[in-house]
Amino acid sequence: MIGLLAAFALAACSGGGVKPSLDARASSAAVAVANGTIVIGTNTYVFVMTCYSPGTGAVVAVGAGIDPVSGHSTRALVQAFFDDPYVGVTVGDKESVFEPTLAEPVDLSFADNVVSGNAIQFVRNLDLASRVGEPVGTGSVTVTCSSYNAGLPPGYRS
């Protein structure tokens, strides 16, 4: 478990032209207790998240849930790194991918085993070449990590 006494403000523009893969999968050892919430516009997605500690002050959380509108399965990736924070939700078999716009910075904080962020401008189906996606609303993220796996999730690619 990461023993951090200070809150780390993680802020950066996710506009590096490369986005993390949403194909990372939660550990099969994850206990089925919802510990993550991502709000996108008027929809609230609830996830069972597994937290990973790739290094001091950095957290990656991956998880699964159900789309509140369609009932399809969902996957989430929350990357709380100093230089490249990210929040992404995939619905179904990549039917829709929601992630932050590249036009605004993503501000995440990590304190007391909680990753959180507010006022995130989400888009659907972001095109990295044009840096444009369909706006879907403002949202937030909260993930509570009660334990951590060392390293990065299986299948994680940055």
Rosetta silent file (secondary structure, phi, psi, omega in degrees, C-alpha in Angstrom):
SEQUENCE: MIGLLAAFALAACSGGGVKPSLDARASSAAVAVANGTIVIGTNTYVFVMTCYSPGTGAVVAVGAGIDPVSGHSTRALVQAFFDDPYVGVTVGDKESVFEPTLAEPVDLSFADNVVSGNAIQFVRNLDLASRVGEPVGTGSVTVTCSSYNAGLPPGYRS
SCORE:     score description
SCORE:     0.000 S_00000001
   1 L     0.000  141.046 -179.612    0.000    0.000    0.000 S_00000001
   2 L   -78.748  124.465  178.085    1.296    3.436   -0.787 S_00000001
   3 L  -101.666   84.314 -178.636    1.912    5.390    2.391 S_00000001
   4 L  -108.578  131.017 -178.943    1.667    8.955    1.224 S_00000001
   5 L   -93.914  -23.069 -176.989    1.085   11.732    3.697 S_00000001
   6 L  -109.733  151.500  175.269    0.688   14.573    1.244 S_00000001
   7 L   -77.470  140.083  177.433   -1.783   15.048   -1.538 S_00000001
   8 E  -106.658  121.579  175.223   -0.285   15.000   -4.966 S_00000001
   9 E   -86.829  122.027 -177.615   -1.807   17.382   -7.462 S_00000001
  10 E  -112.877  109.522 -178.046   -1.614   15.758  -10.828 S_00000001
  11 E  -138.643  130.942  175.312   -2.252   18.161  -13.664 S_00000001
  12 E  -168.079  158.735  173.937   -1.314   18.029  -17.284 S_00000001
  13 L   -82.729  126.982  179.061   -2.818   18.311  -20.695 S_00000001
  14 L   -79.712   32.248 -174.396   -3.403   14.838  -22.069 S_00000001
  15 L   -96.999   31.941 -179.465   -2.542   16.206  -25.453 S_00000001
  16 L   -74.553   -0.777  179.019    0.669   14.325  -26.030 S_00000001
  17 L    84.885   -8.260  177.032   -0.817   12.707  -29.123 S_00000001
  18 L  -126.162  132.579  177.865   -0.666    9.255  -27.546 S_00000001
  19 L  -118.320  152.083 -179.270   -3.380    7.913  -25.320 S_00000001
  20 L   -67.302  156.499  178.621   -3.249    4.881  -23.069 S_00000001
  21 L   -76.428  136.728  175.078   -4.916    1.684  -24.185 S_00000001
  22 L   -89.475   13.031 -179.727   -8.327    0.975  -22.725 S_00000001
  23 L   -87.979   -4.359  177.739   -7.644   -2.727  -23.209 S_00000001
  24 L   -61.352  141.071 -176.167   -6.025   -3.101  -19.782 S_00000001
  25 L  -114.468  147.598  175.868   -8.023   -5.541  -17.686 S_00000001
  26 L   -67.616  150.734  177.503   -8.736   -5.613  -13.977 S_00000001
  27 L   -62.779  142.026  178.713   -7.011   -8.321  -11.992 S_00000001
  28 L   -69.397  -12.510  179.524   -9.067  -11.485  -11.628 S_00000001
  29 L   -85.615    1.493 -177.195   -8.299  -11.290   -7.905 S_00000001
  30 L   -65.467  136.305  175.749  -10.391   -8.118   -7.551 S_00000001
  31 L   -79.855  137.841 -174.276  -13.096   -8.266   -4.915 S_00000001
  32 L   -78.461   63.192  175.691  -16.507   -7.411   -6.391 S_00000001
  33 L  -122.069  122.687 -179.461  -17.077   -4.222   -4.400 S_00000001
  34 L   -63.085  124.933  179.892  -17.772   -1.028   -6.338 S_00000001
  35 L  -135.443   11.473  179.344  -15.034    1.473   -5.516 S_00000001
  36 E  -139.008  139.766  177.311  -15.037    3.709   -8.582 S_00000001
  37 E  -134.483  130.794  174.070  -17.469    6.221  -10.029 S_00000001
  38 E  -125.855  122.445  177.904  -17.124    8.160  -13.266 S_00000001
  39 E  -102.640  128.710  177.525  -19.759   10.746  -14.127 S_00000001
  40 E  -129.999  109.259 -176.059  -20.031   11.770  -17.782 S_00000001
  41 L    61.475 -121.592 -179.055  -22.711   14.358  -18.483 S_00000001
  42 L   -96.468    0.031 -178.465  -25.926   12.996  -16.948 S_00000001
  43 E  -100.775  136.988  176.347  -24.723    9.368  -16.740 S_00000001
  44 E  -112.655  121.244  178.971  -23.054    7.849  -13.701 S_00000001
  45 E  -104.079  130.409 -179.607  -20.899    4.773  -14.288 S_00000001
  46 E  -112.761  135.300 -174.005  -20.044    2.587  -11.293 S_00000001
  47 E  -131.405  149.788  163.888  -17.030    0.275  -11.431 S_00000001
  48 E   -93.143  111.855 -172.767  -15.265   -2.448   -9.504 S_00000001
  49 E  -108.535  145.187  170.377  -11.711   -1.124   -9.816 S_00000001
  50 E  -111.845  129.916 -175.974   -8.328   -2.732   -9.218 S_00000001
  51 E  -101.769  141.913  179.863   -5.572   -0.284   -8.287 S_00000001
  52 E  -126.134  145.909  179.107   -1.936   -0.538   -9.340 S_00000001
  53 E  -118.143   94.789  179.970    1.107    1.326   -8.062 S_00000001
  54 E   -79.722   -9.712 -179.912    3.709    1.708  -10.820 S_00000001
  55 E   173.229  169.673 -177.129    5.781    4.132   -8.716 S_00000001
  56 L   -55.331  125.696  176.259    5.684    6.712   -5.953 S_00000001
  57 L    78.478    0.743 -179.648    2.709    9.040   -6.306 S_00000001
  58 E  -113.830  139.921  178.836    1.359    7.291   -9.398 S_00000001
  59 E  -137.519  136.926  169.785   -1.782    5.161   -9.547 S_00000001
  60 E  -121.959  130.034  177.752   -3.436    3.275  -12.388 S_00000001
  61 E  -124.582  132.759  176.099   -6.906    1.850  -11.787 S_00000001
  62 E  -126.218  149.225 -178.580   -8.788   -0.430  -14.169 S_00000001
  63 E  -165.064  179.525 -178.160  -12.224   -1.847  -13.714 S_00000001
  64 E  -133.721  153.118  178.604  -15.503   -3.117  -15.065 S_00000001
  65 E  -161.838 -160.730 -178.798  -19.128   -2.138  -14.713 S_00000001
  66 E  -128.162  135.021  176.950  -22.444   -1.854  -16.551 S_00000001
  67 L   -65.788  125.730 -177.472  -23.638    1.023  -18.755 S_00000001
  68 L   -68.500  -17.352 -178.783  -26.610    2.626  -16.935 S_00000001
  69 L   -95.168  -53.994 -173.861  -28.371    3.348  -20.262 S_00000001
  70 L   -92.258  -21.246 -174.953  -27.778    0.311  -22.500 S_00000001
  71 L    81.719    0.715  178.132  -26.948   -2.341  -19.901 S_00000001
  72 L   -73.354  159.123  177.757  -23.802   -3.258  -21.865 S_00000001
  73 E   -67.929  152.308  178.159  -20.556   -4.027  -20.097 S_00000001
  74 E  -131.702  154.886  173.535  -18.144   -1.150  -19.506 S_00000001
  75 E  -129.034  146.267  179.137  -14.427   -0.855  -18.804 S_00000001
  76 E  -128.350  148.155  173.272  -12.640    2.040  -17.139 S_00000001
  77 E  -134.476  122.603  175.794   -9.055    3.225  -17.040 S_00000001
  78 E  -121.317  122.649 -176.644   -7.931    5.940  -14.631 S_00000001
  79 E  -119.394  105.212 -179.550   -4.301    6.983  -14.900 S_00000001
  80 E  -104.029   80.044  176.606   -3.148    9.333  -12.141 S_00000001
  81 L  -108.000  154.279  177.861    0.398   10.162  -13.224 S_00000001
  82 L   -57.468  -44.842 -171.413    2.167   13.447  -12.611 S_00000001
  83 L  -100.631   -6.678 -175.491    2.700   14.151  -16.298 S_00000001
  84 L  -155.281   65.580  178.610   -0.199   12.424  -18.056 S_00000001
  85 L   -67.942  150.581 -175.245   -3.474   11.983  -16.142 S_00000001
  86 E  -155.898  146.001  173.214   -6.239   10.184  -18.025 S_00000001
  87 E  -137.690  125.342  179.025   -9.798    8.899  -17.523 S_00000001
  88 E  -139.899  145.212  176.420  -11.458    6.646  -20.088 S_00000001
  89 E  -129.976  128.048  174.424  -14.627    4.571  -20.316 S_00000001
  90 E  -110.718  130.093  178.276  -15.318    1.991  -23.034 S_00000001
  91 E  -103.319  130.943  178.794  -18.895    0.773  -23.508 S_00000001
  92 L    59.553 -146.406  179.158  -19.431   -2.705  -24.938 S_00000001
  93 L   -90.359   65.155 -178.388  -16.987   -3.856  -27.573 S_00000001
  94 L    62.054   29.956  175.143  -15.721   -0.314  -28.195 S_00000001
  95 L   -59.079  -44.241  175.353  -19.260    0.801  -29.178 S_00000001
  96 E  -140.245  141.077  174.298  -18.442    4.107  -27.523 S_00000001
  97 E  -124.151  120.768  178.642  -15.234    5.368  -25.983 S_00000001
  98 E  -106.402  130.653  178.610  -15.483    8.336  -23.620 S_00000001
  99 E  -155.330  166.891 -177.743  -12.331   10.235  -22.700 S_00000001
 100 E   -65.697  144.998  172.734  -11.204   13.779  -21.905 S_00000001
 101 L   -62.132  151.982  176.622  -11.025   16.341  -24.667 S_00000001
 102 L   -83.752   -7.373 -177.597   -7.506   17.275  -25.706 S_00000001
 103 L   -81.327  -14.451 -177.359   -8.479   20.963  -25.588 S_00000001
 104 L  -128.431  146.021  175.455   -8.572   21.111  -21.768 S_00000001
 105 L   -70.728  153.350  174.354   -6.157   19.873  -19.090 S_00000001
 106 E  -104.118  122.564  179.742   -7.183   16.973  -16.862 S_00000001
 107 E  -110.436  113.752  176.274   -6.648   17.692  -13.170 S_00000001
 108 E  -119.165  148.848  174.221   -6.590   14.670  -10.870 S_00000001
 109 E  -123.579  155.666  178.424   -5.574   14.512   -7.231 S_00000001
 110 E  -134.696  111.899  179.613   -4.451   11.568   -5.136 S_00000001
 111 E  -150.014  141.627  176.962   -4.803   11.767   -1.357 S_00000001
 112 L    51.020   42.426  177.607   -5.715    9.289    1.370 S_00000001
 113 L    65.947   22.136  178.286   -5.954    6.440   -1.171 S_00000001
 114 E  -123.918  125.857  171.009   -8.523    8.299   -3.293 S_00000001
 115 E   -95.511  129.074  179.582   -8.014    9.428   -6.887 S_00000001
 116 E  -145.759  156.114  176.831  -10.428   12.215   -7.781 S_00000001
 117 E  -162.405  146.516 -179.302  -11.036   14.843  -10.401 S_00000001
 118 E  -129.196  169.266  175.992  -13.800   17.261  -11.318 S_00000001
 119 E    55.206   39.252  177.460  -14.761   19.475  -14.253 S_00000001
 120 E   -86.720  125.567  178.287  -13.443   16.967  -16.800 S_00000001
 121 E   -88.081  109.052 -177.306  -14.677   17.751  -20.327 S_00000001
 122 E   -95.020  147.589  173.197  -15.515   14.390  -21.929 S_00000001
 123 E  -129.366  162.208  176.455  -15.835   13.566  -25.629 S_00000001
 124 E  -107.315  138.543  172.590  -16.903   10.428  -27.485 S_00000001
 125 E    54.078   57.533  179.371  -14.710    8.743  -30.100 S_00000001
 126 E   -62.140  130.934  175.142  -11.742   11.114  -29.960 S_00000001
 127 E  -100.262  113.229 -176.957   -9.724   11.334  -33.194 S_00000001
 128 L   -66.599  -31.448 -179.183   -6.075   11.893  -32.285 S_00000001
 129 L   -65.455  -45.849 -179.108   -5.167   13.183  -35.751 S_00000001
 130 L   -91.347  -13.310 -178.198   -7.724   16.005  -35.680 S_00000001
 131 L    64.411   27.125 -176.019   -7.735   16.231  -31.855 S_00000001
 132 E  -125.445  144.338  172.920  -11.554   16.403  -32.017 S_00000001
 133 E  -143.839  171.132  178.985  -14.323   14.279  -30.555 S_00000001
 134 E   -80.393  116.601 -179.960  -18.065   14.617  -30.025 S_00000001
 135 E   -60.490  134.587  179.316  -18.655   16.555  -26.753 S_00000001
 136 E  -124.614   -2.096  175.088  -20.743   14.538  -24.271 S_00000001
 137 E   127.047  170.302  178.467  -20.557   16.673  -21.139 S_00000001
 138 E   -87.857  148.518 -178.649  -18.624   17.586  -18.061 S_00000001
 139 E  -152.743 -167.430 -176.824  -17.862   14.928  -15.505 S_00000001
 140 E  -151.469  168.990  177.336  -15.847   13.664  -12.591 S_00000001
 141 E  -141.929  141.538  171.499  -14.016   10.619  -11.298 S_00000001
 142 E  -142.892  124.372  175.854  -13.566    9.089   -7.848 S_00000001
 143 E  -131.013  125.393  176.820  -11.680    5.853   -7.183 S_00000001
 144 E  -103.013  121.758 -177.932  -10.996    4.574   -3.671 S_00000001
 145 L  -105.075  113.195  177.616   -8.033    2.203   -3.474 S_00000001
 146 L   -91.908  -17.412  176.075   -7.968   -0.066   -0.424 S_00000001
 147 L  -153.241  165.817 -176.193   -5.039   -2.076   -1.789 S_00000001
 148 L  -135.528  140.197  168.066   -2.531   -1.905   -4.625 S_00000001
 149 E   -93.363  144.286  178.845   -0.898   -4.345   -6.991 S_00000001
 150 E   -73.199  149.130  175.393    2.705   -3.523   -7.869 S_00000001
 151 L    80.938 -151.042 -177.158    3.507   -2.379  -11.385 S_00000001
 152 L  -112.378  158.208 -179.894    1.019   -1.870  -14.197 S_00000001
 153 L   -63.377  152.021  174.242   -2.163   -3.794  -15.103 S_00000001
 154 L   -58.190  134.458  178.606   -1.943   -6.780  -17.465 S_00000001
 155 L    83.243    0.283 -177.965   -2.352   -5.546  -21.039 S_00000001
 156 L   -71.926  131.903  174.415   -1.572   -1.928  -20.154 S_00000001
 157 L  -134.567  131.457  177.947    0.031    0.116  -22.919 S_00000001
 158 L  -100.837    0.000    0.000    0.740    3.817  -22.634 S_00000001
